Amino acid sequence: MPHLIAKPVSIPVPGGKSIEEFVGLPSTGDTGVSVAVMVAPAGWDEPFQTPTFDEFTVVLEGELLVDHGDETSAVVAGQAIITRAGERIRYRTDSGARYVAVCLPAFAPEQAHRDESS
């Protein structure tokens, strides 16, 4: 039977970014996948991380910067980027961005393996 998700769960995060999760651990209890809409304000960034999940990100508005190794990929509205489990990455934006993130398996903070020293 289909399961309508009428309202996402808001997940508080530092730095002014908002996360509205439609599918995942906090919202539906799913461990296999998470689907969330994120809004990051201009100047937002997060520490480098080496997650144990794949992340599929579709930028709806603005530009998202993804640092990996010594390179940065700029992902603009209408584009997507895939990051794979085990890759050291960092997400940030200079101008602000609205995007959808799909994580396989579902996102969990302890699986992001954030480097809080970066």
N, C-alpha and C positions, 0 to 999 in steps of 0.2 A: 504494500500500500504506500502511495506517495506520502511524503512528510513535508508539509509546508513549513517553511521557516519565515514567520511573519516579521520577526524583529531580530537583528543580530545582537550578539553580546558585545558590549563595549569593554575593551581591555585597556586598563590604564598603563601608560608608558611614559618615561621621562622625556624631556626635550620638546614637548608640544605636539608630538605625533599622536594621531588617533588611530586606533585599530577597531574595526567593526567586524567581528568574526561571525560568519554565517554557518560554517561547518568546522568542527574540530573539537578538541578536548573540552574547553570551557563551555562551548555553546551546545553541542549535541552529544558529547562523549565519544565521538569518533576518534580512533587512534590511527586509522589508515591514511587520512587526508585532512587537511585544513584549508579553508577558503575564507579569505578576509579582504576587505577593502581598507586601504590605508591612506591617510592624508598626512603628508609630512610638510611642515612649514619651511619657508626659505631659511637656509643656514643649518638645517637639521643634519645630524649625522649620528652614527652609532659606532661602537668599537668593532674592530675586526673580529670575525668569528670563523670557526671551522665546523659547520653544522653536520649532523649525521642524517640529514634529510636533503632531498632534491627540492629546489624551489623554482617555480615557474612564475614569472612576474610580467604582467601586462600593464604598461603605463597608459592611463586614461587621459591625464592632463599633466602638463609640465614636463620636467626632465629629472630622471633619477640617474645618479652616478653610482657605478658599481666598481669598486677598486678590487683588483685581483692581481697578485704578484706585483710587478712594477708598472702595471697598466691600469687604465681606467676606461670602462665602457660607458658611454653616454647613451641612455635609453630615453627616447622622447615619446610623446603621445602617439599612439598607433603602433608602437614597437613593443617587443617582448624580449626578455632575456631568461636563459635557463642557467642556473648554477647547480652544480652537482655536489652530493654529499662528499665531504672530505676536502673540498676546495676552501682555501682561506680567502674570505671576501669581506667587504664592508660596503654597506649602503649609505648613501648620503645625497643631499640635494642642495644646490646653491640657490635655486629660484623657487622651490616648492614643487610638490608632485602629488598626484592622486593616482593610486594604482591598486591592482588586484594581485594578491599573492596566493599561490596554491602550493602547499607543502606536502610531500610524500616521503615518509609517513607524516602524520600530523605534527605541526609545530608544538614544541614544548620547550620552555626556557632552558632547561638543563641539557637539551639536545643541540642548542645553538653553539655551545662551547665558546662563549664570548671572551675575548682577551681584554679584560678591564684595564690593562696597563697601556693600551694603545690610544 
